[in-house]
Amino acid sequence: MISNANNRKKVFVAMSGGVDSSVVAGMMKEQGHEVVGVTMCFSINHPESKKPSCCGVDGIQDAQRAAQILDIPHYVLDFAKDIDQHIIEDFTNEYLSGRTPNPCVRCNQHLKFGSLYAKVKSLGADYLATGHYGRIEYNEAAEQFELKKAKDLKKDQSYFLYSMRKETLPSVLFPLGNLTKPEVRALARKYKLNTAEKPESQDICFVPDAGYKKFLEDRVGSRIFQPGDFMDQDGKVVGQHKGIAHYTIGQRDKLGIALGHPVYVYKINKETNTVHVGPESCLYSAGFYAGQFNPVSIPIPQEKMEVSARIRYNAPETAAYLTCLFPRGEPTRPAGRLCLPGGRVKVEFAAPQKSVTPGQSAVFYQGDVVLAGAIIDEPIPCLQKIGSYGH
């Protein structure tokens, strides 16, 4: 939060048209700051959708109306090229590669705290404020800002925020970080906002009600329907799949094969166009390798580090050990040295974990502090001994 409420600052608020961001604008005005509302327009709208969206015309209109009620200026900025290049193209390619992407992470990284952050700073903003449920606090002992979990753990969005660049933390505000959702709704009523009773928006704004498979079909056509083999853990072909984009790690339902016992997708191989299925035991991994490592709240670790790891948004944290993979033969690991290209790391679980999914984000915590995060590339099979993986 802004350290001195009496020090008037210019705060741009990212307004999606939802209750959370509208309340943030109201809070900033109530604190006496010069507030400007901005809404990212992606030129995406699904007229047939019954779900509220932060990207469509309805979202823009709701944001404009909230700004009028609060008597603050409001601008719409077109980021259609950005979302297509950084979000939708990656989303499409990941699914076609047999991976399961997390577009909300990339949206925060490239759009909200990338393109939008740069734009408002160029317009003279002291701060960019958003309606995310997270906290940014200054650690005096470490002399650095840290990203932390929200007070309301049921609404905590820190998992999706780890990809923020650490240099942006001092100029970003999460005013809802210490509030619960009912408290936010109460503030919306206090400010007489049009969004006070508005339901939550859908998770993936550019995917219509028909789902991601229909979205991919419309975007890439027949490439989503490249059939191939289902293969069991012994290498035996046990059926034909409809295209690897239709499947994800841990999937059991809608496989279209009957083997007389339950089987789960435990590996997807783009190169051979095969989907590997097996018993539940095949889903467990000793750890994983990951890329695009981002140490948002800490310097790059020089040694193996004990962390709590979350491998999916709705997964519990689990004890693990994180090691940055530096180039072979490097005599020293100078502080701040980048990892291998792509920020490659190795994570070893204290106990095997289920359904480690390439493409998903792994986020690393210590207590309520978000240390870092990365994109899972490949699981480490339990068949091999943890700790035997060299680099």
NUGU-131044 format. One record per residue: residue in one letter; z, x, y of N, C-alpha, C in turn. Coordinates in steps of 0.2 Angstrom, whole numbers, padded with zeros to 4 digits, always signed. Layout:
BEGIN
AZXYZXYZXY
...
# end
This chain:
BEGIN
M+0000+0004-0006+0000+0000+0000+0000+0004+0006
I-0002+0001+0012-0002+0005+0018+0006+0007+0020
S+0007+0013+0021+0014+0015+0022+0017+0012+0028
N+0014+0011+0033+0017+0008+0040+0013+0002+0042
A+0017-0004+0040+0014-0010+0042+0012-0011+0049
N+0016-0007+0053+0015-0008+0061+0009-0004+0063
N+0006+0000+0059+0000+0004+0060-0006+0001+0058
R-0009-0003+0063-0015-0007+0062-0021-0003+0059
K-0024-0005+0054-0029-0001+0051-0035-0006+0050
K-0041-0003+0049-0047-0007+0047-0048-0007+0040
V-0047-0013+0037-0047-0014+0030-0053-0019+0028
F-0057-0016+0024-0063-0020+0021-0060-0023+0014
V-0061-0029+0013-0059-0033+0007-0065-0035+0003
A-0065-0033-0003-0070-0035-0008-0069-0042-0010
M-0073-0047-0007-0071-0054-0009-0077-0056-0014
S-0074-0058-0020-0079-0061-0025-0080-0068-0025
G-0076-0072-0021-0076-0079-0021-0070-0082-0025
G-0066-0077-0028-0061-0080-0032-0054-0080-0028
V-0049-0083-0031-0042-0083-0028-0039-0077-0027
D-0040-0072-0031-0036-0065-0030-0039-0062-0024
S-0045-0061-0024-0048-0057-0018-0047-0061-0011
S-0047-0067-0012-0046-0071-0006-0039-0070-0003
V-0034-0070-0008-0027-0069-0006-0026-0062-0003
V-0030-0057-0006-0029-0051-0003-0031-0050+0004
A-0037-0054+0006-0039-0054+0013-0033-0057+0017
G-0030-0063+0015-0025-0066+0018-0019-0062+0019
M-0017-0058+0014-0011-0053+0015-0013-0048+0020
M-0019-0045+0020-0020-0040+0025-0020-0042+0032
K-0023-0048+0033-0023-0051+0040-0015-0053+0042
E-0011-0055+0037-0004-0057+0039-0001-0050+0041
Q-0003-0045+0038+0001-0038+0039-0002-0036+0046
G-0007-0039+0049-0009-0037+0056-0014-0032+0056
H-0018-0031+0051-0024-0027+0051-0030-0030+0053
E-0035-0026+0055-0042-0028+0056-0045-0029+0050
V-0047-0035+0048-0049-0037+0041-0056-0039+0041
V-0060-0036+0037-0067-0038+0036-0069-0039+0029
G-0071-0045+0027-0073-0047+0021-0080-0045+0019
V-0081-0042+0013-0088-0040+0010-0089-0043+0003
T-0094-0046+0002-0096-0048-0005-0102-0045-0007
M-0102-0042-0013-0108-0039-0016-0112-0044-0019
C-0118-0044-0017-0123-0049-0020-0128-0045-0025
F-0128-0048-0031-0132-0044-0036-0139-0048-0037
S-0140-0053-0033-0146-0058-0034-0146-0060-0042
I-0140-0062-0044-0140-0065-0051-0137-0072-0050
N-0140-0077-0053-0137-0083-0053-0139-0087-0060
H-0135-0091-0063-0136-0094-0069-0135-0102-0067
P-0140-0105-0065-0138-0112-0063-0136-0117-0069
E-0137-0115-0075-0135-0119-0080-0128-0117-0083
S-0125-0112-0080-0119-0110-0082-0113-0114-0079
K-0108-0116-0083-0103-0120-0081-0097-0115-0079
K-0097-0109-0080-0092-0104-0079-0093-0101-0071
P-0087-0101-0068-0088-0097-0061-0090-0090-0062
S-0093-0088-0057-0096-0081-0057-0095-0078-0051
C-0093-0071-0051-0092-0067-0045-0099-0065-0042
C-0104-0066-0045-0111-0063-0043-0116-0069-0041
G-0114-0075-0042-0119-0080-0040-0118-0083-0033
V-0122-0088-0032-0122-0091-0025-0115-0095-0024
D-0113-0098-0029-0106-0101-0028-0101-0096-0026
G-0101-0090-0029-0096-0085-0027-0096-0083-0020
I-0103-0082-0018-0104-0080-0011-0101-0085-0006
Q-0103-0092-0008-0101-0097-0003-0094-0098-0003
D-0090-0097-0009-0083-0098-0009-0080-0092-0005
A-0083-0086-0005-0080-0080-0001-0081-0082+0006
Q-0087-0084+0008-0088-0086+0015-0084-0091+0018
R-0082-0096+0014-0078-0101+0016-0071-0099+0017
A-0068-0094+0012-0062-0092+0013-0061-0087+0019
A-0066-0084+0021-0067-0079+0027-0066-0084+0033
Q-0070-0089+0033-0069-0094+0038-0062-0097+0039
I-0059-0099+0034-0052-0101+0034-0047-0096+0037
L-0048-0090+0035-0044-0084+0038-0046-0082+0044
D-0052-0084+0047-0055-0082+0053-0056-0074+0053
I-0060-0072+0048-0061-0065+0048-0069-0064+0047
P-0072-0059+0049-0079-0058+0048-0081-0057+0041
H-0087-0059+0039-0088-0058+0032-0096-0056+0031
Y-0097-0052+0027-0104-0049+0026-0106-0049+0018
V-0112-0050+0017-0115-0050+0010-0119-0044+0010
L-0118-0040+0005-0121-0033+0004-0125-0034-0003
D-0132-0032-0003-0136-0033-0009-0136-0026-0013
F-0133-0027-0019-0132-0021-0023-0136-0022-0030
A-0141-0026-0029-0145-0028-0035-0148-0022-0039
K-0151-0017-0035-0153-0011-0038-0148-0007-0041
D-0142-0007-0038-0136-0003-0041-0134-0006-0048
I-0133-0012-0048-0131-0015-0054-0136-0015-0060
D-0143-0015-0058-0148-0015-0063-0148-0008-0066
Q-0147-0003-0061-0148+0004-0063-0142+0007-0067
H-0136+0005-0065-0130+0008-0067-0126+0003-0072
I-0127-0003-0072-0123-0008-0076-0128-0011-0082
I-0133-0015-0080-0137-0018-0084-0141-0014-0089
E-0144-0009-0086-0148-0004-0090-0144-0001-0095
D-0138+0002-0093-0133+0005-0098-0131+0000-0103
F-0129-0006-0101-0127-0012-0106-0132-0013-0111
T-0139-0013-0109-0144-0015-0114-0145-0009-0118
N-0145-0003-0116-0146+0003-0120-0141+0005-0125
E-0135+0003-0123-0129+0004-0127-0129+0000-0133
Y-0131-0007-0132-0131-0012-0138-0137-0010-0142
L-0143-0008-0139-0149-0006-0143-0147+0001-0147
S-0142+0004-0145-0140+0011-0149-0135+0010-0154
G-0133+0003-0155-0128+0002-0160-0121+0003-0157
R-0120+0003-0150-0113+0004-0147-0111-0002-0144
T-0105-0003-0142-0102-0009-0139-0100-0007-0132
P-0104-0008-0127-0102-0006-0120-0096-0010-0117
N-0094-0007-0111-0089-0011-0107-0091-0011-0100
P-0095-0016-0098-0098-0016-0091-0094-0016-0086
C-0088-0019-0087-0083-0020-0081-0080-0013-0079
V-0080-0008-0084-0077-0002-0082-0083+0002-0078
R-0089+0001-0080-0094+0004-0076-0095+0001-0069
C-0094-0006-0069-0095-0009-0062-0089-0006-0057
N-0083-0005-0060-0078-0002-0055-0080+0005-0053
Q-0083+0009-0058-0084+0016-0057-0090+0016-0052
H-0096+0013-0053-0102+0014-0049-0103+0009-0044
L-0100+0003-0044-0101-0002-0039-0095-0002-0034
K-0090-0005-0037-0084-0007-0032-0081-0001-0029
F-0080+0005-0033-0077+0011-0030-0082+0017-0030
G-0089+0015-0030-0094+0019-0029-0098+0017-0023
S-0103+0013-0025-0108+0011-0019-0104+0007-0014
L-0100+0002-0016-0097-0002-0010-0092+0003-0007
Y-0088+0007-0010-0083+0011-0007-0087+0015-0002
A-0092+0019-0004-0096+0023+0001-0098+0019+0007
K-0101+0013+0006-0104+0009+0011-0098+0007+0016
V-0092+0005+0014-0087+0003+0019-0084+0009+0023
K-0084+0014+0019-0082+0020+0023-0086+0022+0028
S-0093+0021+0027-0098+0023+0032-0098+0018+0038
L-0095+0012+0037-0094+0007+0042-0087+0008+0046
G-0084+0013+0044-0077+0014+0048-0071+0012+0045
A-0071+0010+0038-0066+0007+0035-0060+0013+0034
D-0054+0011+0035-0048+0015+0033-0047+0014+0026
Y-0047+0008+0024-0046+0006+0017-0051+0001+0014
L-0052+0001+0007-0055-0004+0004-0050-0007-0001
A-0049-0014+0000-0044-0018-0004-0048-0022-0008
T-0045-0023-0014-0048-0027-0019-0042-0032-0023
G-0045-0037-0026-0040-0041-0030-0038-0039-0037
H-0039-0032-0038-0037-0030-0045-0029-0030-0046
Y-0027-0031-0052-0020-0031-0054-0019-0024-0056
G-0017-0019-0052-0015-0012-0053-0011-0010-0047
R-0009-0004-0048-0005-0001-0042-0008+0006-0041
I-0008+0009-0035-0009+0016-0033-0003+0018-0029
E+0000+0023-0032+0006+0025-0028+0006+0033-0028
Y+0010+0036-0023+0010+0043-0021+0016+0046-0025
N+0014+0051-0029+0020+0054-0033+0021+0061-0029
E+0027+0060-0025+0029+0066-0021+0030+0072-0025
A+0033+0072-0031+0034+0078-0035+0028+0081-0037
A+0023+0077-0039+0016+0080-0041+0012+0081-0035
E+0014+0078-0029+0009+0079-0023+0002+0076-0024
Q+0002+0070-0027-0004+0067-0028-0004+0059-0029
F-0009+0056-0028-0009+0049-0029-0010+0047-0037
E-0007+0042-0039-0008+0040-0046-0010+0033-0047
L-0014+0031-0052-0016+0025-0054-0010+0022-0059
K-0008+0016-0058-0003+0013-0062-0004+0006-0064
K-0001+0004-0070-0001-0003-0072+0002-0007-0067
A-0001-0014-0067+0002-0019-0063+0009-0021-0065
K+0013-0024-0061+0019-0027-0062+0018-0032-0068
D+0014-0037-0067+0012-0042-0072+0008-0039-0077
L+0011-0037-0083+0007-0034-0088+0002-0039-0091
K+0003-0045-0091-0002-0050-0094-0008-0050-0090
K-0008-0048-0083-0014-0048-0079-0016-0041-0078
D-0012-0036-0080-0014-0029-0079-0021-0027-0080
Q-0025-0024-0075-0032-0022-0076-0033-0015-0076
S-0027-0011-0077-0028-0003-0076-0033-0001-0081
Y-0033-0004-0087-0038-0001-0092-0045-0001-0089
F-0047-0006-0085-0054-0006-0082-0054-0002-0076
L-0049+0001-0074-0049+0005-0067-0049+0013-0068
Y-0048+0015-0074-0047+0022-0075-0053+0026-0073
S-0059+0023-0072-0065+0027-0071-0066+0028-0063
M-0061+0026-0059-0061+0028-0052-0060+0035-0051
R-0064+0038-0046-0063+0045-0044-0056+0046-0040
K-0053+0051-0042-0046+0052-0040-0046+0053-0032
E-0052+0055-0029-0052+0056-0022-0052+0050-0018
T-0054+0044-0022-0054+0038-0018-0047+0035-0018
L-0043+0037-0022-0036+0033-0023-0032+0032-0016
P-0032+0038-0012-0029+0037-0005-0031+0031-0001
S-0038+0029-0002-0041+0025+0003-0042+0018+0000
V-0039+0017-0006-0040+0010-0010-0033+0007-0010
L-0033+0000-0009-0027-0004-0009-0028-0009-0015
F-0023-0010-0019-0022-0016-0024-0016-0020-0022
P-0016-0024-0017-0011-0028-0014-0007-0032-0019
L-0011-0034-0025-0008-0039-0030-0004-0035-0035
G-0004-0029-0035-0001-0025-0040+0006-0026-0042
N+0010-0029-0037+0017-0031-0038+0018-0038-0038
L+0013-0042-0039+0013-0049-0039+0011-0052-0046
T+0014-0058-0048+0012-0062-0054+0006-0067-0052
K+0002-0069-0056-0003-0074-0055+0000-0080-0051
P+0006-0083-0054+0008-0089-0050+0010-0087-0043
E+0013-0081-0041+0014-0079-0035+0008-0079-0030
V+0002-0077-0033-0004-0076-0030-0007-0083-0028
R-0006-0088-0033-0008-0095-0032-0004-0098-0026
A+0002-0096-0026+0007-0099-0021+0005-0096-0014
L+0003-0090-0013+0000-0087-0007-0006-0091-0005
A-0011-0092-0010-0017-0095-0008-0016-0102-0005
R-0011-0106-0008-0009-0112-0005-0006-0111+0002
K-0002-0106+0003+0001-0105+0009-0004-0103+0015
Y-0010-0100+0013-0015-0098+0017-0020-0104+0018
K-0019-0109+0014-0023-0115+0014-0031-0113+0012
L-0031-0109+0007-0038-0106+0005-0041-0111+0000
N-0048-0111+0001-0052-0116-0004-0052-0113-0011
T-0050-0107-0012-0050-0105-0019-0043-0105-0023
A-0038-0109-0020-0031-0109-0022-0031-0111-0030
E-0035-0116-0031-0035-0119-0038-0041-0117-0042
K-0045-0112-0040-0051-0110-0043-0050-0107-0050
P-0053-0108-0055-0052-0105-0062-0054-0098-0062
E-0052-0094-0067-0054-0087-0067-0061-0087-0069
S-0064-0081-0066-0072-0080-0067-0073-0077-0074
Q-0079-0078-0076-0081-0075-0083-0081-0067-0083
D-0080-0064-0088-0079-0057-0089-0085-0053-0087
I-0091-0055-0090-0097-0052-0088-0102-0056-0084
C-0102-0055-0078-0105-0059-0073-0113-0060-0074
F-0116-0055-0077-0123-0056-0077-0126-0059-0084
V-0121-0060-0088-0122-0063-0095-0121-0071-0094
P-0126-0075-0096-0125-0082-0095-0121-0085-0101
D-0120-0092-0101-0116-0095-0106-0119-0094-0113
A-0125-0093-0114-0129-0092-0120-0126-0086-0124
G-0123-0081-0120-0121-0075-0123-0125-0069-0122
Y-0122-0063-0124-0126-0057-0123-0132-0056-0127
K-0132-0059-0133-0138-0058-0138-0144-0061-0134
K-0143-0067-0132-0149-0071-0128-0151-0067-0122
F-0146-0064-0118-0147-0060-0113-0152-0054-0115
L-0150-0050-0120-0154-0045-0122-0161-0047-0125
E-0161-0052-0128-0168-0055-0130-0172-0056-0124
D-0169-0059-0119-0173-0061-0113-0176-0054-0110
R-0171-0049-0110-0173-0043-0106-0177-0038-0110
V-0176-0037-0117-0180-0032-0120-0185-0035-0126
G-0184-0042-0127-0189-0045-0131-0187-0043-0139
S-0193-0041-0142-0192-0041-0150-0188-0034-0152
R-0187-0030-0147-0183-0024-0149-0176-0025-0151
I-0173-0031-0149-0167-0033-0152-0167-0035-0159
F-0173-0037-0162-0174-0040-0168-0177-0034-0173
Q-0175-0028-0173-0178-0023-0178-0174-0023-0184
P-0176-0027-0189-0172-0027-0196-0171-0020-0199
G-0166-0020-0203-0164-0014-0207-0160-0015-0212
D-0157-0010-0215-0153-0011-0221-0145-0011-0220
F-0142-0016-0223-0135-0016-0224-0133-0011-0229
M-0129-0006-0229-0127-0001-0234-0120-0001-0235
D-0118-0001-0241-0110+0000-0243-0108+0007-0242
Q-0102+0008-0244-0099+0014-0243-0101+0019-0248
D-0104+0017-0253-0107+0022-0258-0115+0023-0257
G-0117+0020-0251-0124+0022-0250-0129+0017-0253
K-0127+0011-0256-0131+0007-0259-0133+0001-0254
V-0140-0001-0254-0142-0006-0250-0140-0013-0252
V-0136-0017-0248-0133-0023-0250-0136-0029-0246
G-0141-0028-0242-0144-0033-0239-0148-0031-0233
Q-0151-0036-0229-0155-0034-0223-0151-0037-0217
H-0151-0033-0212-0148-0035-0205-0153-0037-0200
K-0151-0040-0195-0156-0043-0190-0158-0039-0184
G-0155-0033-0184-0155-0028-0178-0148-0026-0176
I-0148-0020-0175-0141-0017-0174-0137-0019-0168
A-0141-0022-0163-0138-0025-0157-0134-0031-0158
H-0135-0034-0164-0131-0040-0166-0124-0039-0169
Y-0122-0032-0170-0116-0031-0173-0112-0026-0170
T-0105-0026-0171-0100-0022-0168-0095-0020-0173
I-0092-0014-0172-0087-0012-0177-0081-0017-0178
G-0080-0018-0184-0074-0022-0186-0077-0029-0188
Q-0083-0031-0186-0086-0037-0187-0086-0039-0195
R-0084-0045-0196-0084-0048-0203-0088-0054-0204
D-0088-0059-0198-0091-0065-0199-0099-0064-0197
K-0103-0069-0199-0110-0069-0197-0114-0063-0199
L-0112-0060-0205-0116-0054-0208-0122-0057-0212
G-0121-0062-0215-0127-0065-0219-0127-0062-0226
I-0122-0059-0228-0122-0056-0235-0116-0058-0239
A-0117-0059-0245-0111-0061-0249-0110-0056-0255
L-0105-0052-0255-0104-0047-0260-0098-0049-0265
G-0095-0055-0264-0090-0057-0268-0083-0055-0266
H-0083-0051-0260-0076-0049-0257-0078-0048-0250
P-0073-0048-0246-0074-0047-0238-0076-0040-0237
V-0081-0039-0232-0083-0033-0230-0084-0033-0222
Y-0083-0027-0219-0083-0027-0212-0088-0021-0210
V-0091-0022-0204-0095-0017-0201-0090-0011-0199
Y-0091-0005-0202-0087+0001-0200-0091+0007-0197
K-0098+0006-0197-0102+0011-0194-0109+0008-0193
I-0112+0010-0187-0119+0008-0186-0123+0014-0184
N-0128+0016-0187-0132+0022-0186-0139+0020-0183
K-0140+0022-0177-0146+0020-0174-0152+0024-0177
E-0151+0030-0179-0156+0035-0181-0159+0032-0187
T-0155+0029-0192-0158+0026-0198-0158+0019-0198
N-0156+0016-0192-0156+0008-0192-0153+0005-0197
T-0147+0008-0199-0143+0005-0204-0136+0003-0201
V-0133-0003-0204-0127-0005-0203-0123-0004-0209
H-0117-0001-0209-0113+0001-0214-0107-0004-0215
V-0106-0006-0221-0101-0011-0222-0097-0009-0228
G-0090-0011-0228-0086-0009-0233-0079-0013-0232
P-0075-0011-0237-0068-0015-0236-0064-0013-0230
E-0059-0017-0229-0055-0016-0222-0053-0008-0222
S-0051-0005-0227-0049+0002-0227-0054+0007-0223
C-0060+0005-0223-0066+0009-0220-0065+0009-0213
L-0061+0004-0210-0061+0003-0203-0056+0008-0199
Y-0052+0011-0203-0047+0016-0201-0049+0023-0199
S-0047+0025-0194-0049+0032-0191-0043+0036-0190
A-0044+0043-0191-0038+0047-0189-0038+0049-0182
G-0044+0048-0178-0045+0049-0171-0052+0048-0169
F-0054+0051-0164-0061+0051-0161-0063+0056-0156
Y-0069+0057-0155-0072+0061-0150-0074+0056-0145
A-0074+0058-0138-0076+0054-0133-0079+0058-0127
G-0083+0055-0123-0086+0059-0118-0085+0055-0111
Q-0087+0058-0106-0086+0055-0099-0079+0055-0097
F-0075+0060-0099-0068+0060-0098-0067+0060-0090
N-0062+0056-0088-0060+0055-0081-0053+0056-0080
P-0050+0061-0078-0043+0062-0077-0041+0059-0070
V-0040+0053-0069-0039+0050-0063-0033+0051-0059
S-0028+0053-0063-0021+0054-0060-0018+0061-0061
I-0022+0065-0065-0019+0072-0067-0024+0077-0066
P-0023+0083-0066-0027+0089-0067-0030+0089-0074
I-0036+0092-0075-0038+0092-0082-0033+0096-0087
P-0031+0093-0092-0026+0096-0096-0029+0103-0099
Q-0025+0108-0099-0027+0114-0102-0025+0115-0109
E-0020+0111-0111-0018+0112-0118-0018+0104-0121
K-0016+0104-0128-0016+0098-0131-0010+0094-0128
M-0011+0087-0127-0007+0083-0123-0005+0077-0127
E+0002+0075-0127+0004+0069-0130+0003+0063-0125
V+0000+0058-0128-0002+0052-0123-0001+0046-0127
S-0001+0040-0124-0002+0034-0127-0009+0031-0126
A-0012+0030-0131-0019+0028-0130-0021+0021-0132
R-0025+0018-0128-0027+0011-0129-0035+0011-0130
I-0037+0009-0136-0044+0010-0138-0048+0004-0136
R-0045-0002-0134-0048-0008-0132-0044-0011-0127
Y-0047-0015-0123-0043-0019-0118-0037-0022-0121
N-0038-0026-0126-0033-0030-0129-0029-0027-0135
A-0030-0020-0136-0027-0017-0141-0020-0014-0138
P-0015-0014-0143-0009-0010-0141-0009-0003-0140
E-0005+0000-0136-0005+0007-0135-0003+0010-0142
T-0005+0016-0143-0003+0020-0149-0002+0027-0147
A+0003+0030-0151+0004+0038-0150-0002+0042-0152
A-0004+0047-0148-0010+0051-0149-0009+0057-0146
Y-0014+0062-0148-0014+0069-0145-0021+0070-0142
L-0021+0072-0136-0027+0073-0132-0029+0080-0131
T-0035+0082-0133-0037+0089-0132-0044+0089-0128
C-0044+0093-0122-0051+0094-0119-0054+0099-0123
L-0061+0098-0124-0065+0103-0128-0069+0107-0123
F-0066+0114-0122-0070+0118-0118-0075+0122-0122
P-0079+0126-0118-0085+0129-0122-0082+0135-0126
R-0085+0136-0132-0083+0141-0137-0083+0148-0133
G-0079+0152-0135-0079+0159-0132-0077+0160-0125
E-0075+0154-0122-0072+0155-0115-0065+0158-0115
P-0064+0164-0112-0058+0168-0113-0052+0164-0110
T-0053+0160-0104-0048+0157-0101-0050+0150-0100
R-0045+0146-0098-0046+0139-0096-0043+0138-0089
P-0047+0140-0084-0044+0140-0077-0043+0133-0075
A-0037+0132-0072-0035+0125-0069-0041+0122-0066
G-0042+0116-0067-0047+0112-0064-0054+0113-0067
R-0055+0117-0072-0061+0118-0075-0063+0112-0079
L-0070+0110-0078-0072+0104-0082-0073+0105-0089
C-0073+0100-0093-0074+0100-0100-0081+0102-0101
L-0083+0101-0108-0090+0102-0110-0094+0097-0106
P-0100+0098-0105-0105+0093-0102-0103+0086-0104
G-0102+0081-0100-0100+0074-0102-0093+0073-0102
G-0089+0079-0101-0082+0078-0102-0079+0076-0109
R-0081+0080-0114-0079+0079-0120-0072+0080-0122
V-0069+0076-0126-0062+0077-0128-0061+0075-0135
K-0056+0077-0138-0054+0075-0145-0047+0072-0145
V-0047+0066-0148-0040+0062-0148-0038+0061-0156
E-0032+0063-0157-0029+0063-0164-0024+0058-0164
F-0024+0053-0168-0019+0048-0168-0013+0050-0172
A-0007+0048-0170-0001+0050-0174-0001+0046-0181
A-0004+0040-0181-0005+0036-0187-0012+0033-0186
P-0016+0032-0192-0023+0030-0192-0023+0023-0188
Q-0029+0022-0185-0030+0016-0181-0036+0012-0183
K-0037+0006-0182-0042+0002-0185-0047+0000-0179
S-0054+0000-0182-0059-0002-0178-0060+0002-0171
V-0061+0009-0172-0062+0013-0166-0070+0012-0165
T-0072+0010-0159-0078+0008-0158-0082+0012-0153
P-0087+0015-0155-0092+0019-0150-0094+0015-0144
G-0094+0017-0138-0096+0013-0132-0090+0010-0128
Q-0084+0009-0132-0079+0006-0129-0075+0012-0125
S-0071+0010-0120-0066+0015-0117-0060+0016-0120
A-0058+0022-0120-0051+0024-0122-0047+0026-0116
V-0041+0023-0115-0038+0025-0109-0031+0027-0111
F-0029+0033-0107-0023+0036-0109-0017+0036-0104
Y-0011+0034-0106-0006+0033-0102+0000+0037-0104
Q+0005+0038-0099+0012+0040-0100+0016+0035-0096
G+0020+0031-0099+0023+0026-0096+0019+0021-0093
D+0020+0020-0086+0015+0015-0082+0010+0019-0079
V+0009+0025-0080+0004+0029-0076-0002+0030-0080
V-0008+0028-0077-0014+0029-0081-0016+0036-0080
L-0016+0040-0085-0018+0047-0084-0025+0049-0084
A-0029+0045-0088-0036+0047-0089-0039+0042-0093
G-0046+0043-0094-0049+0038-0099-0056+0042-0101
A-0059+0039-0106-0066+0042-0108-0069+0036-0112
I-0076+0038-0114-0080+0033-0118-0080+0036-0125
I-0078+0032-0130-0078+0034-0137-0085+0035-0139
D-0086+0041-0142-0093+0043-0145-0093+0042-0153
E-0088+0045-0156-0088+0044-0164-0081+0045-0166
P-0079+0040-0171-0072+0041-0174-0072+0047-0179
I-0066+0049-0180-0064+0054-0185-0062+0051-0191
P-0065+0051-0197-0063+0048-0203-0057+0050-0206
C-0053+0045-0209-0047+0047-0212-0047+0051-0218
L-0053+0052-0221-0054+0056-0227-0053+0063-0225
Q-0053+0065-0219-0052+0072-0217-0045+0073-0214
K-0042+0078-0215-0035+0079-0213-0035+0080-0205
I-0031+0076-0202-0030+0077-0195-0028+0084-0193
G-0031+0087-0188-0029+0094-0186-0034+0099-0189
S-0039+0097-0193-0043+0101-0196-0050+0102-0193
Y-0050+0098-0187-0057+0098-0183-0057+0103-0178
G-0061+0108-0179-0062+0114-0174-0067+0112-0169
H-0067+0116-0164-0072+0115-0159-0075+0122-0156
# end
